[in-house]
């Protein structure tokens, strides 16, 4: 799983070949589980937390929590994967071809 995260963020040449040769692409539990609306919300929350972080000058705990919220929001939106959603069995991603 760590190889998939490194591949998405860094894009190391040749890593895609290593990942597919090792069979790491088919790991259960690392399927996209965040839909478009959820991603937009996460990006907005992450960006707002980053902007708020610029204005908070005192308070280690407040800065830490804002930084954590920004990091988690932006990373989960980028990777389209939420470990918390996997734990609770939630999936906000719409399946292609299915209409409700």
C-alpha positions as a Markdown table, in Angstrom:
| # | Residue | x | y | z |
|---|---|---|---|---|
| 1 | Unk | 0.0 | 0.0 | 0.0 |
| 2 | Unk | 2.9 | 2.4 | 0.7 |
| 3 | Unk | 4.1 | 1.9 | -2.8 |
| 4 | Unk | 0.8 | 3.0 | -4.2 |
| 5 | Unk | 0.9 | 6.2 | -2.1 |
| 6 | Unk | 4.4 | 6.9 | -3.1 |
| 7 | Unk | 3.6 | 6.3 | -6.8 |
| 8 | Unk | 0.6 | 8.7 | -6.6 |
| 9 | Unk | 2.4 | 11.5 | -4.8 |
| 10 | Unk | 6.0 | 11.4 | -6.2 |
| 11 | Unk | 5.6 | 9.5 | -9.5 |
| 12 | Unk | 9.0 | 7.8 | -9.4 |
| 13 | Unk | 9.9 | 6.5 | -12.9 |
| 14 | Unk | 9.7 | 2.8 | -13.1 |
| 15 | Unk | 7.7 | 2.5 | -9.8 |
| 16 | Unk | 4.6 | 1.7 | -11.8 |
| 17 | Unk | 6.3 | -1.3 | -13.3 |
| 18 | Unk | 7.5 | -2.5 | -9.9 |
| 19 | Unk | 4.0 | -2.1 | -8.4 |
| 20 | Unk | 2.3 | -4.0 | -11.2 |
| 21 | Unk | 4.9 | -6.7 | -11.3 |
| 22 | Unk | 4.6 | -7.3 | -7.5 |
| 23 | Unk | 0.8 | -7.4 | -7.8 |
| 24 | Unk | 0.4 | -4.5 | -5.4 |
| 25 | Unk | -2.3 | -2.8 | -7.6 |
| 26 | Unk | -4.8 | -5.4 | -6.6 |
| 27 | Unk | -4.6 | -4.8 | -2.9 |
| 28 | Unk | -8.0 | -5.2 | -1.3 |
| 29 | Unk | -9.1 | -2.1 | 0.6 |
| 30 | Unk | -7.3 | 0.5 | -1.5 |
| 31 | Unk | -10.1 | 1.2 | -3.9 |
| 32 | Unk | -11.3 | 4.7 | -4.4 |
| 33 | Unk | -14.1 | 5.3 | -2.0 |
| 34 | Unk | -14.6 | 9.1 | -2.2 |
| 35 | Unk | -17.0 | 10.6 | -4.7 |
| 36 | Unk | -16.8 | 13.9 | -6.5 |
| 37 | Unk | -18.9 | 16.0 | -4.0 |
| 38 | Unk | -17.0 | 14.5 | -1.1 |
| 39 | Unk | -13.6 | 15.4 | -2.7 |
| 40 | Unk | -14.8 | 19.0 | -3.3 |
| 41 | Unk | -15.8 | 19.3 | 0.3 |
| 42 | Unk | -12.5 | 17.9 | 1.5 |
| 43 | Unk | -10.5 | 20.3 | -0.7 |
| 44 | Unk | -12.5 | 23.2 | 0.6 |
| 45 | Unk | -12.0 | 22.2 | 4.2 |
| 46 | Unk | -8.3 | 21.6 | 3.7 |
| 47 | Unk | -7.8 | 24.9 | 1.9 |
| 48 | Unk | -9.8 | 26.8 | 4.6 |
| 49 | Unk | -7.7 | 25.1 | 7.3 |
| 50 | Unk | -4.5 | 26.2 | 5.5 |
| 51 | Unk | -5.7 | 29.8 | 5.2 |
| 52 | Unk | -6.7 | 29.8 | 8.9 |
| 53 | Unk | -3.3 | 28.3 | 9.7 |
| 54 | Unk | -1.7 | 31.4 | 8.2 |
| 55 | Unk | -3.5 | 33.7 | 10.6 |
| 56 | Unk | -3.2 | 31.7 | 13.8 |
| 57 | Unk | 0.1 | 32.8 | 15.4 |
| 58 | Unk | -0.2 | 31.5 | 19.0 |
| 59 | Unk | -1.4 | 28.2 | 20.4 |
| 60 | Unk | 0.4 | 25.1 | 19.5 |
| 61 | Unk | -2.6 | 22.9 | 19.8 |
| 62 | Unk | -4.7 | 25.1 | 17.5 |
| 63 | Unk | -2.0 | 25.2 | 14.8 |
| 64 | Unk | -1.4 | 21.4 | 15.1 |
| 65 | Unk | -5.1 | 20.7 | 14.7 |
| 66 | Unk | -5.5 | 23.1 | 11.7 |
| 67 | Unk | -2.4 | 21.6 | 10.1 |
| 68 | Unk | -3.7 | 18.1 | 10.6 |
| 69 | Unk | -7.1 | 19.0 | 9.2 |
| 70 | Unk | -5.5 | 20.6 | 6.1 |
| 71 | Unk | -3.2 | 17.6 | 5.6 |
| 72 | Unk | -5.9 | 15.0 | 6.0 |
| 73 | Unk | -8.4 | 16.8 | 3.9 |
| 74 | Unk | -6.1 | 17.5 | 1.0 |
| 75 | Unk | -4.4 | 14.1 | 1.0 |
| 76 | Unk | -7.6 | 12.1 | 1.1 |
| 77 | Unk | -9.1 | 14.3 | -1.7 |
| 78 | Unk | -6.1 | 13.8 | -3.8 |
| 79 | Unk | -5.8 | 10.0 | -3.3 |
| 80 | Unk | -9.6 | 9.5 | -3.5 |
| 81 | Unk | -9.3 | 7.1 | -0.6 |
| 82 | Unk | -10.3 | 7.4 | 3.0 |
| 83 | Unk | -9.2 | 4.8 | 5.5 |
| 84 | Unk | -12.0 | 5.8 | 7.9 |
| 85 | Unk | -14.5 | 5.1 | 5.1 |
| 86 | Unk | -12.9 | 1.7 | 4.6 |
| 87 | Unk | -13.2 | 0.9 | 8.3 |
| 88 | Unk | -16.9 | 1.7 | 8.5 |
| 89 | Unk | -17.8 | 0.4 | 5.0 |
| 90 | Unk | -18.8 | 3.7 | 3.5 |
| 91 | Unk | -18.4 | 4.5 | -0.2 |
| 92 | Unk | -19.5 | 7.9 | -1.7 |
| 93 | Unk | -18.2 | 7.1 | -5.1 |
| 94 | Unk | -20.9 | 6.5 | -7.7 |
| 95 | Unk | -20.6 | 3.4 | -9.8 |
| 96 | Unk | -20.5 | 3.9 | -13.6 |
| 97 | Unk | -23.5 | 2.8 | -15.5 |
| 98 | Unk | -25.8 | 2.6 | -12.5 |
| 99 | Unk | -28.6 | 5.0 | -12.1 |
| 100 | Unk | -30.6 | 5.5 | -8.9 |
